[in-house]
Amino acid sequence: MTKNLEIFESDPIPKAVAKLAIPTVASMLVAVVYNMVDTFFVGKLGDPNQVAAVSIATPVFLFLMAAGNMFGMGGSSFISRSLGEKKIDKVRHISAFCFYGSIVVGLLGALLFLTCMPTILSLIGSSPATAPFAKEYLSCIAYGAPLVVLSTAYSNLVRGEGAANTAMIGMMSGTVANIILDPIMILTLKMGVAGAAIATVIGNAVSMAIYLVHIVGKKSLLSILPTDFRLGERIATSVVAIGLPASLTNILMSLSNIVLNNFLSGYGDIPVASMGVAQKANMLVVFLQMGLAAGVQPLIGFCYGAKNFKRMKGVMKFSMLTNLVIGCVMTTVYIFFSRQIISLFISDESVIETGNMMLKALMISAPVLGSLFIFNFSFQAMGKALQSLSLSVSRQGFVFLPLLFIGRSIAGLNGLIYAQPIADLVSIVIALCMFLYLNKSFKKMKS
């Protein structure tokens, strides 16, 4: 644990960012692969309906990840600030609360999925051709819901105590298991979308097993012991206050995707499948930038807890510049090779043609999108629940959802396609204004 504190306290900013961000970016890349492999191997079946079903079901799966992020992001922020304040016992109490909270919420999610399946399928915009496949996928995911919530939460909690390499190993192990199992279950055993879902659940189980080995070891300050579980000490309220905005990002992403898929389905199943593939491909760019932001969150939280605002703002500036470079490079690659990228997922020419146009549209905001993630993760790290909540709600809710309705009424399908990049650009302006307001208070405090 001493080495982790050196990263937080004394390492030069570029070195500290690299130590925390590189494993986290690698973890996010693994998460991209994790999300892509299902679509990739289902696409090998040559059935656009099954590809569309996975795309339609993904927003519902994101609700489980949202629950995991509520405990993971909220707990990680609280843990890093507690470390900065030298409150070691509180770290154990926070992690135990997140462990048992994740299990309870995961079980509730499973119950909801299984008992309300017909309603869910209707709400997410499944057609008669895609509904049976979406039901198969979600039913299998439901039985593994507690594992999905736990592994999502603990990938963040482990990183929150500075063990970024362990978080990376956990995610990589789960993804490798998923990649190995997907072709076996989907193609060899002919299980289709059900095989994809089962492989996903097993992958999450493997990741959680790695985290548990780390937690019971001597190097970790985290705990899953019932005796360390606390609801008091403002643990529950503080975790939820910061975790809720983080989870709302996933929840609103799910809701907005459900609305988007419902609107797209009015133009047929091909646009639904195309947007699903384009979003999967774009995920690589988004997760690279998000990974760097998530990686430096514990460092920003520690600096804020220690009242070292000069170092905190230095970390933010360096991280934003790095994300800008990443965004520009990736945008250039995607613009020139968008068609080839889409064709990696499916061979249907109609889906490739439409997906190519959609992917190029999504890349409009990519060069500067990373700054939005830096701002949002920084707000979470500082414990600024209101700012984090407002930004999360803006990007996927108050900005994006109205743009979907306005875009469809003005430009039809094109309006739906360009709603997301416009929402991203508007949200970046909102985030900058929020930080400039907070920066006035930093100047009044000791750095």
N, C-alpha and C positions, 0 to 999 in steps of 0.2 A: 504493500500500500504506500510505502514511502516514495517509491519511484513515481507513483501516480500523483502524489502531492507536489513533487518537483516539477512535473509537467504543468500543473496549475499555477505554481507560485513563481518559479525562477527561470524556466526555459525561455529562450528568445521566442517571440511571437511566431515567426515562420516555422520554427522547429516544433513548438507546442501544437500549432494548428496541424502540421503534418502528422505528428504522432497520434493525434486524436481523429483527424479527418480522413486520413488514408484508409485505416481499417474500416471506418464508417462508410466511406464511399464504396469500398470493396463490398461491404455488407449490402449497400443499396443496389449495387450492380447485381449481386446475388439475388436480391429481391426482385429486380427486373427480370432476370432469368426465370425466377420462381413464378412470376406472373405470366411470362411469355410461353413457358413450355407447354402449359395446358392448351393454349390457343394453337401453338405450333403443331403439336401432335394430333389434336382434334382436326386441324386443318388438313392433315395427311389422309383423313378419311374421305376427303373430297365432297363433303356434304355441307353446303353453306348454312343449312338449318341448324346443324350442331354447333358450328362456329358462332352463329347468331345467338344460340341458346346460352353458350358460355359467356358471351358479351352481355347478354341480358341479366344473367345470374350474378355476374361480378359485382354490381352495385350492392346486392344483398349481402354478399360475402364481406364487402367493405364495412358493413355494420359491425361485424365481429372484430375486425381490425380496429375500428373506431373505439370499441370497448377496451381493447388491449392498449390503445394509445392513450386512453383516458388515465389508466393506471400507470402506463409506462412513461409517458411524457410528464404527467403531473408528478409522479414519484421521482423521476430522474431529476427534474428541476429542483424539487424539494431536497433530494439527497445531495446534489452538488452545492446548494446554498448552505445546507447543514454542515457539510465538510469545510466550507469556507469559514463557518462560524465555530468550527472545532466541536460540534455536537455529535459525537460518534454514536452514542446510544440511540439517538433519534433516527439515525440511518437504519438501524436494525428494525426499529418499530415501523418505519415507513415501508420498508421492503416486505415485512410480514403482512402488513395491512393490504398491500397491493397483491400479494400472492393469493390470499383467501378471498379478497374482493373479486379477483379475476375469475376464480373458480365459480363463485356464486353467479356472477353476471353471465359467464359462459353457459351454465346450466339453464338459466332463464332464456337465453338466446336460442338454445336448442329446442326448448319447449315451445317457444313462439314459432319457430320455423316449422316444426312438425305439426302443430295444431292449426296453423293459419295458412297452410300451403296454397290452397285454392285462391284465397284473397291476395296473397303475395304475388302469385303468378299473374293475376289480373292487373294488379297495380304496376308491375314492372314492364307491362306492355308486350307480354308474350303472345304470339299468334298461335292458331291451331297447329301450325307446323313445328313451332319451336317449344311449345309448352311442355310436351312430354319429356323432352331432353332437359329443359331447365329444372323440371321437378326432380328428375333423377339426380342431377348435379347437386341441387340444394339439399335434398334428403340425406345424401351421403355426408355433405359438409356439416349438417346439423349434429350428427352423432359425434363429431370431433370438435364441436364448438368450444368447449372449455380449453382444449389444447391450443386452438388457434388464438384465443384471447391471452392465455398464459405466455405463449412463446412471443407474441407481439409485445406484451408488456415487459417481459424480462430481457428482451434484446435491448430495450432502452434503459432499464434499471441497471443492468450490468455495465453499460456504457456510462451511466451517470456516476458511477464510482471510479471512473477512469480506466476500466478494463475493456478498452475498445477492441483489442485483439481477440479477447474471449467472445465478445458479441459477434465479431466477424466470423470466427470459427463456428459458432453455433448456427448462424444463418447459412453459412456455406455447407455445413454438414446436412442441414435439412434440405437444401436445394439439390445437393448431389443425390440424396435419397429420392427426391421427387423426379429428377431427371432420369435416373435409372429405372424407376418404377413406371413412369408415364408410358413409354413405348411398349413395355411389357403388358400393362393393364389395358391400354387403349387399343393397341394394334394387335398384339399377339393373342391376348385373352379375349379380344373382341368386346370389351366392356364399354367402349365409347366414352361418353361424358362422365358416367359413373366411375370409370377407372381413373379419369383425371381427378375427380374429387377425392377419391380414396388415397391416391398418391399424394395429394396436397395435405391431407390430414396426417398421414404417416410422416411426411416431411416436417410438419410442425412438431410432432412428437419427438423426432430425433433432435431437433433444435432445443426443445425444452430439456431433454435429457442432458445435453451439454451444459446448459445453464445450471441445472441442479448439481452437477458434479462440481462446477466452479463454486457455487454457493456454500456447499458443505465443506469445501476445502479451507485451509488456514489463511489464504491470502485475501479472502473476500470479507467485507464488512456487512454484507447483506445477510438476511435471515428469513427462513420460512418456518421457524419454530412457533407453535401456538402461543407459547409464553411471551413471545415478543410482539404479539398482535395487540395493537392499540387503536381505539377509535377516538380517544381523547388527545390531548396535547395539540389540538388543532390539526391533527394528521389527516383525518378524513376530509375536513373542509378545505385544507390547503391543497391536497392532492387533487380533489375534484375541481377546485377553483381554477387551477392551471391546466389540469388534464381535460376538462370539459371543452375548452376552446380547441385544444389539439384534436380531440375526438370529433368535434363538430366539423372539422375539416373533412374527415372521412364521411361523416353522416351527410353533410351537405353535398359532398361529391357524389355520394350514393343517390341522394334525392334528385340532384340535378341531372345525373346520368339516367335515372329512371324517367324524368320528364323528357330529356333529350331522346331517349330510345322510343318513348311513346310518340313523340313528334316525328322522328325518323321513320317509324313503322308505317306512318301514313303515306310514305313514298315507296313502301315495299320492304322486304327482308334484306335486299342487297345493301341499301344504305346503312342499315343496322349493323350488318356484318362488317361493312367497310369501315365504319367509325370505330367499331370494336378493335379491328386490326390496327387502324391508324393510331388509336390511343395506346395500344400495347407497344407499338414501335416508338411513339413519342415518349413513353415512360422511361426509356433509357436516358434521355436528355434531362427530364424532370428529376429523376432519382439521383443522377450524378450531382446536380446542384443542391438538391434537398439533402443528400448524404453529407456534403461538406457543411451545410448549415446545422444538421443534427449533430455532426461530429464536434463542432465547436460550442454547442449549447452548454455542456458541463463546464467548459472553461469560462464562458461568459457568466454562468451562474456562480461559479466559485469567486471570480473577480468582483461580482456585484455583492456577494455575501461578505467579502473581505474589504469592501468599499474601495477597491482599486479601480476607479473609473477610467483612468488614463489607459491602463492595460486593456480594460474591457473594450473601449472604443477602438483601440489599435487592432484588436482581434477582429472586430467587426469590419473595419476598413480593409484589412488584408484579405479577409474571407470574401468580401464583395468583389474585390478586384480579381481574385482567383476565379470566382464564379462567372464573372464577365468574360474572361478568357475562355473558359470551358464552354459557355453558351455560344460564343461567336464561332468557335471551331466546330462544334457539333451542328450548328445551323448550316454552315457551309457544306458539310458532308451530307446532311440530310436533304438539302435542296437539290444537290446534284445527283444523288442516288436514291431519291424517294421511291421511284417505281421498283427498283431492285430490292429495296428494303421491304416493301409491302409484299412482293412476290415470294419472299422467304416464308411467309405465313400461309399462303393459300395460292392455288393455281387457277382459280376461277377468274377469268378475264374481266368480268363485270366488276367483281369486288376489287381487283387490282386497279382498274381504271379510276373508280370512284375513290378508293382508299388513297391513291397517289395524290389526288387533289386535296383531300382532307388533311393528309399529313403535312403538306406544304403550308396549309392555312394554320395549322397548330404551331408551326415553327416561327410564326411572326413575332411572338413575344419571347421566344427562347433565349435570345442574347442577354436580356435584362431580367429574366424571371428569377434568377438566382438571388438577386438583391431582396426580392420579396420574401424568400425563405429565410434569409439571414435576419431580416427584421422580425419576422414572426417567431422564429426560434429564440431570438434574443429577448423578445417580450416574455416568452414563456420562462426563459432562464432567470429573468429578473423578478419573476412572480407577478408581472403586470397582467393580471387576469382580464381586466376590462379591455386593454389594448389588443391583447391576443384574441380575445373573443370577437371584438369588433372587426379585426382584420380577417379572421376565419370566416365570419358570417358574410363579410363584404365579397370576398373572391368567389365563393361558391354559392352564395345566397342572394344578398341584396343587390349585387351587381350582375352576376351571371344569369340567375333565373329570369329577371325582367328582360335581359338581353335576348334570351331564347324566345320569349313571347313577341318582343318587338321585332327581332330579326326574322322570325317566321312570317309575321304579318307584312313586313316590308319586302323581304327578298326571298321568301320561301326556304328551300333547302340551303341555299348559300347563306342565308341569315343564320341558320342553325350552325353551320360549319364555322363561321367566323365569330360566333359569340364568345368562345373561350379565350382566344388571344386578346380580344378587346377588353374582356373582364380582367385579364391579367394586368394589362397596362394601366387600367384605372385603379386597380388595387395597389399597384406599386406607388402611385402618387399618394394614395391614402396612407400607406405605410410610412412614407417619407415624412409626411406632415405630422403623424403621430410621434415619430422619433424626435423630430425637431422640437416638439412641445416638451417631451420628456427630458431632452438634453438641457433645457433651462434649469431643471431641478438638479441635474448632476453638477452644474457649475456652482451651485450653492452648497454642495456637500464636499467633504474632505476627500481628495483623490490620493 
